[in-house]
Amino acid sequence: MDISQTVAAHIGKTLVDLGARYCFGVIGTANFKVTHALIESGIHYVAARHEGNAATMADAYAKATGELTLLSVHSGPGLTNALTGIGETAKSRTPLLVLAGDVPVGGVTSNCYFDQAEMARSVGAVSERVYAPHTALNDTVRAVTRAMRDRQTVVLSLPIDVQDAQLPAGVTAPQMPLPVSYRAGCCSH
């Protein structure tokens, strides 16, 4: 398999194209491939010892810079460990994209399965999902748009099997409708 053509690789390239420069996180099996793709695409990865710390660092960086900022966490306990920080970012309307590795589609009996959408909503974040290889780039751009345009913390669930899949030929990322920086034009009168 050509890993440069996987959904994870194309998500990494798309996020760079949309302006992401930094990702904070803790790597696990469910977010390894997308995090590796981010690094290969040129994003600076800042490793933390705990997901709660990573979420707080991402929140601070996003607030200080106004840039599209990423948080990468493993499925299950990786996301649960980050929830306090994600809740703070959501309550303060910090535009942040949380890349949450997830179990394979239909893997509800996995020990790492949690209802990520409900967890995100329970702390005030927005839930999005990469549904399939042919929708992956649209799903990613939709999540970034919601984060940056609407100033929301968005948890983007990334099932492992979808990350590993080859991106179908001809699939390209749509253009983002608004500027990537939420600070752009904020003070113009």
C-alpha positions in Angstrom: 0.0 0.0 0.0 1.3 3.5 -0.9 1.0 5.3 2.4 1.3 8.7 0.7 -2.2 8.0 -0.8 -4.0 7.1 2.4 -6.8 9.1 3.8 -4.6 10.0 6.8 -1.8 11.4 4.5 -4.3 13.5 2.5 -5.9 14.8 5.7 -2.5 15.9 6.9 -1.8 17.7 3.6 -5.3 19.3 3.6 -4.8 20.7 7.2 -1.4 22.2 6.2 -3.1 23.8 3.1 -5.7 25.2 5.5 -3.1 26.9 7.6 -2.4 24.5 10.4 1.2 24.8 11.7 1.1 23.2 15.2 -0.4 20.0 16.7 -0.3 19.1 20.3 -1.0 15.7 21.6 -0.2 12.2 22.8 0.2 9.5 20.3 -1.6 6.1 20.5 -2.5 3.5 18.0 -5.7 5.2 16.8 -4.1 8.6 16.1 -0.6 7.4 15.1 -1.1 7.5 11.3 -2.8 10.8 11.1 -0.3 12.4 13.5 2.6 10.9 11.4 0.9 12.3 8.3 0.8 15.8 9.9 4.5 15.7 10.7 5.3 14.4 7.2 3.3 17.4 5.8 5.3 19.9 7.8 3.3 20.5 10.9 5.2 20.9 14.1 4.2 18.3 16.6 4.5 19.1 20.3 4.3 15.9 22.4 2.8 16.1 25.9 2.9 13.6 28.8 -0.9 13.7 29.2 -3.8 14.5 27.0 -5.1 17.1 29.4 -1.8 19.0 29.2 -1.9 18.7 25.4 -5.4 20.2 25.3 -4.4 23.1 27.5 -1.3 23.8 25.4 -3.4 23.7 22.2 -6.0 26.0 23.8 -3.3 28.6 24.8 -1.6 28.5 21.4 -4.9 28.9 19.5 -5.9 31.9 21.7 -2.4 33.5 21.4 -2.1 33.2 17.7 -5.5 32.9 16.1 -4.2 30.1 14.0 -5.8 26.8 13.1 -4.5 24.7 15.9 -4.7 20.9 16.2 -4.9 18.5 19.2 -4.3 14.8 18.4 -5.5 12.1 20.8 -6.0 8.3 20.9 -9.4 6.8 20.9 -11.1 5.9 24.2 -9.0 7.0 27.2 -7.0 9.4 25.1 -10.1 11.5 24.4 -11.5 11.1 27.9 -8.2 12.3 29.4 -8.4 15.4 27.2 -12.0 16.2 28.0 -11.4 18.8 30.8 -9.2 20.8 28.4 -11.6 20.4 25.5 -14.4 21.6 27.8 -12.4 24.7 28.6 -11.7 25.5 25.0 -15.3 25.0 24.1 -16.6 27.2 26.9 -14.3 30.0 25.9 -15.1 29.5 22.2 -11.5 28.7 21.2 -11.4 27.6 17.6 -9.6 24.2 17.9 -9.7 21.0 15.9 -9.4 17.9 17.9 -8.2 14.9 15.8 -9.6 12.0 17.8 -8.5 8.6 16.6 -11.4 6.1 16.7 -12.1 2.4 16.5 -12.9 1.0 13.1 -16.3 1.7 11.7 -18.7 -0.6 13.5 -16.2 -1.5 16.3 -18.6 -0.9 19.1 -17.4 -3.9 21.0 -13.8 -2.6 21.2 -12.4 -1.7 24.6 -11.5 1.7 23.2 -15.0 2.4 21.9 -16.7 5.4 23.4 -19.5 7.5 21.9 -17.1 10.4 20.9 -20.0 12.5 19.6 -21.8 12.4 22.9 -18.6 13.0 24.8 -17.8 16.1 22.8 -21.3 17.5 23.1 -21.3 16.9 26.9 -18.5 19.4 27.3 -19.8 21.9 24.8 -17.7 21.0 21.8 -19.0 20.2 18.3 -18.8 16.7 16.9 -17.8 15.9 13.4 -16.7 12.6 11.8 -14.7 11.4 8.8 -17.3 9.0 7.5 -15.6 7.3 4.5 -12.6 7.6 2.2 -14.6 9.4 -0.5 -15.9 12.0 2.0 -12.8 12.4 4.1 -11.5 15.7 2.7 -15.0 17.3 2.7 -15.5 16.1 6.2 -12.2 17.6 7.3 -12.8 21.0 5.6 -16.3 21.1 7.1 -14.8 20.5 10.6 -12.1 23.2 10.1 -14.8 25.6 8.8 -16.9 25.1 11.9 -13.9 25.6 14.1 -12.6 28.8 12.5 -15.7 30.5 11.1 -17.9 29.7 14.0 -15.2 29.9 16.7 -16.0 26.4 18.0 -14.0 23.5 19.4 -14.6 20.6 17.0 -13.8 17.0 17.8 -13.2 15.2 14.5 -13.5 11.4 14.9 -11.2 9.5 12.7 -11.9 5.8 12.5 -8.7 3.8 12.1 -9.9 1.8 9.0 -10.9 5.0 7.2 -7.5 6.6 8.0 -5.7 3.5 6.5 -7.8 3.4 3.4 -6.6 4.7 0.0 -8.1 8.0 -1.0 -10.2 7.3 -4.1 -8.8 8.8 -7.4 -10.2 12.2 -8.2 -11.1 13.2 -4.6 -9.9 16.7 -3.8 -10.4 19.0 -0.9 -13.0 21.8 -1.4 -12.0 25.4 -0.7 -12.7 26.7 2.7 -15.3 29.4 2.5 -13.8 32.0 4.9 -10.2 33.0 5.9 -8.5 30.5 8.2 -7.6 32.9 11.0 -10.4 33.8 13.2 -8.6 37.0 14.1 -8.7 38.2 10.5 -10.8 41.3 10.3 -11.8 41.1 14.0 -11.0 44.7 14.8 -11.9 46.5 11.5 -14.6 49.1 11.7 
